[in-house]
Amino acid sequence: MEKKGEILNQLAIISDLVERLNLESTTSTITLTLNEVEFNRVYKIIKEKTKDNMGEVKGSFAISIGDVDILFNMNSV
């Protein structure tokens, strides 16, 4: 299946769905583990789109969309 859509829009949809889950949670965190190439691609996109000076990362970074935290990890394999 072809992957379509802009990553931040997709993550916003997922975050909205997580916020609407029928359960009481104190925090909501999504963890995504990516290979190095994909990790760097996503990091670059998010840094550009958010115009955030995130600096250099060492294997992980996180963003928040609404009440949901999204953690990106680089696969160490």
QUILINUR-V897988 format. One line per field, one symbol per residue. phi: phi as a letter, one per 20 degrees, with the letter a starting at -180 (. if undefined). psi: psi as a letter, one per 40 degrees, with the letter a starting at -180 (. if undefined). Layout:
phi: ???
psi: ???
This chain:
phi: .fecoegffffffffffffegebecebccddddcffffgfffgffffffeleefmedcnabccdcmedecdddefee
psi: hhhiihdddddddddddddeigihidihhhhhhiiddddddddddddddefhgeaiigeiiiihhbehhhhhihhe.
